[in-house]
Amino acid sequence: MYIKDLKFSLWADFIERDYLDNEFKELIAQGIVNGATSNPSIFKNAILTSSAYKEQLLALASLTPKEKYEAVAIYDIQKAADILEPLYALGDDGYVSIEVDPYLCDDADATIEEGKRLFAQIGRKNVMIKVPATMAGYIAMRELVASGIPVNATLIFQKEQALACAEAFREGMREHGSEVATVISVFVSRIDRALDGMLAANGVATGLSGIYNSAAIYAEVEKLGVKGCRTLFASTGVKDDSLPAHYYIEKLLAYNSINTAPIETIKAFCADGLQTKALPIEPKTVEEHFEKIKGLGIDFDAVLAKQVADGLQAFKDAFKDILESL
């Protein structure tokens, strides 16, 4: 863990073959990162822009586009899992996540089948199957955890999503009979990007909506106390140049949590970020901020619902781009 006293971990939100062979190993050796996450957008950028995949793709020429994608992704996930295995053996996280086909987000049975198949094909215990937090996703999460498969619940913006994921994990572990590692991935910065323009124009403090929403969800998850389940703060790269690069790590530093971030964001935090606990935040402070938003006539629940829909669509678009290119 990056900060042992807080049980706080940093995971690299990046997968690319050359990086895994070089910088990733260095970051682990330095005690900076102890896990990794991926998603269709990350794999899209890696596969379509890195020359490291050309030779393997030539050998896969006879396969369907999805079969090619899975072969490439599984190879990278296996590589990352093997590099992280010594940490996993020590109980220091050591997990890497791979997401199911985002087009299956409303099909529980297909998500379960693909999640189990990917976990079996990868053949590593320190792999988390990433499942979007939809109605079908909750069903799939329960079944995967009941089968002893670690799960990363993703694309969470709403408290209701987080609670549904936690309950699915609890029920799945009850069926499995023992603890299974799970994370609830709460997306942060996208909320500020959606709202800050309107807030600034009306004299309301910016760069806080994503932080406060995530802090409130974290508090609820901690209150539930589901064994083996932690909040993971995602979408923590900064797009606003007025904010420090490490802003969303520093402001969400919390006990028993994870922050998955781009490599440059992690380096900025390690260089000069405040490494003191930032959560919990007083509920009154959070409530006052959202009352100001409501006073502007902004339906925050609708904003969050749109972020969920937009996030799913972005992953679908990235997945489609990969398959079309292959």
URJOUR-V25509 format. One record per backbone hydrogen bond with DSSP energy under -1.0 kcal/mol. CO is the residue of the C=O (numbers start at 0). NH is the residue of the N-H. E is the energy in kcal/mol with one decimal. If there is no record, write none. Layout:
BEGIN
CO;NH;E
CO;NH;E
END
This chain:
BEGIN
2;7;-2.1
3;6;-1.2
5;255;-2.9
7;2;-2.1
8;258;-2.1
9;33;-2.1
10;260;-1.9
11;13;-1.5
11;36;-2.4
15;19;-2.4
16;20;-1.5
18;23;-2.5
21;25;-1.6
22;26;-2.6
23;27;-1.9
24;28;-2.5
25;29;-1.9
26;31;-2.5
27;30;-1.7
33;93;-2.8
34;11;-2.4
35;96;-1.3
38;42;-2.3
39;43;-2.3
40;44;-2.1
41;45;-2.1
42;46;-3.1
43;47;-2.4
44;48;-1.1
45;49;-2.2
50;53;-1.2
52;56;-2.4
53;57;-2.0
54;58;-1.5
57;60;-1.1
59;62;-2.3
63;67;-2.5
64;68;-2.6
65;69;-2.7
66;70;-2.2
67;71;-2.4
68;72;-3.1
69;73;-3.0
70;74;-1.8
71;75;-2.0
72;76;-2.7
73;77;-2.8
74;78;-2.1
75;79;-2.7
76;80;-2.8
77;81;-2.4
78;82;-2.1
79;83;-2.1
80;84;-1.0
83;87;-2.0
84;88;-2.8
86;91;-2.8
87;90;-1.4
94;35;-2.4
95;127;-2.6
97;129;-3.1
100;103;-2.2
101;104;-1.4
103;106;-2.4
106;110;-2.1
107;111;-2.6
108;112;-2.5
109;113;-2.5
110;114;-2.9
111;115;-2.5
112;116;-2.2
113;117;-3.1
114;118;-2.1
115;119;-2.2
116;120;-2.9
117;121;-2.7
118;122;-2.0
125;95;-1.6
127;97;-2.3
128;151;-2.3
129;99;-2.1
130;153;-2.3
131;133;-1.9
133;137;-2.2
134;138;-1.1
135;139;-2.1
136;140;-3.1
137;141;-2.1
138;142;-1.9
139;143;-2.8
140;144;-2.6
141;145;-2.4
142;146;-1.1
143;148;-2.5
144;147;-2.1
149;128;-2.5
150;182;-1.9
151;130;-2.3
152;184;-3.2
153;132;-2.3
155;186;-2.7
157;161;-1.8
158;162;-2.5
159;163;-2.0
160;164;-2.3
161;165;-2.6
162;166;-2.2
163;167;-2.1
164;168;-2.5
165;169;-2.5
166;170;-2.6
167;171;-2.4
168;172;-2.6
169;173;-1.9
170;174;-1.9
171;175;-2.3
172;176;-2.9
180;150;-1.2
181;229;-1.6
182;152;-2.7
183;231;-2.6
184;155;-1.7
185;233;-2.9
187;190;-1.5
188;192;-2.2
189;193;-1.5
190;194;-1.6
191;195;-3.0
194;198;-2.3
195;199;-2.8
196;200;-1.7
198;203;-2.8
199;202;-1.3
207;211;-3.2
208;212;-2.4
209;213;-2.1
210;214;-2.6
211;215;-2.1
212;216;-1.8
213;217;-2.8
214;218;-2.1
215;219;-1.6
216;220;-2.5
217;221;-2.7
218;222;-1.9
219;223;-1.5
220;224;-1.3
225;228;-1.9
227;181;-2.4
229;183;-2.5
230;257;-2.0
231;185;-2.7
232;259;-2.2
233;187;-1.7
234;188;-2.6
239;242;-2.1
243;246;-1.9
245;248;-1.3
245;249;-2.7
246;250;-2.6
249;252;-1.1
252;277;-3.1
252;278;-1.7
256;8;-2.0
257;232;-3.1
258;10;-2.2
260;12;-2.6
261;265;-2.1
262;266;-2.5
263;267;-1.9
264;268;-2.0
265;269;-2.4
266;270;-1.8
267;271;-2.2
268;272;-2.3
281;285;-1.7
282;286;-2.9
283;287;-2.4
284;288;-1.6
285;289;-2.0
286;290;-1.9
287;291;-1.6
288;292;-1.7
289;293;-2.3
290;294;-2.3
292;297;-1.6
293;296;-2.0
297;299;-1.1
298;302;-1.9
299;303;-2.4
300;304;-2.4
301;305;-2.2
302;306;-1.9
303;307;-2.1
304;308;-2.2
305;309;-3.1
306;310;-2.5
307;311;-2.3
308;312;-2.2
309;313;-2.4
310;314;-2.0
311;315;-2.3
312;316;-2.9
313;317;-2.3
314;318;-2.3
315;319;-2.7
316;320;-2.5
317;321;-2.1
318;322;-2.4
319;323;-2.7
320;324;-1.9
321;325;-1.3
END
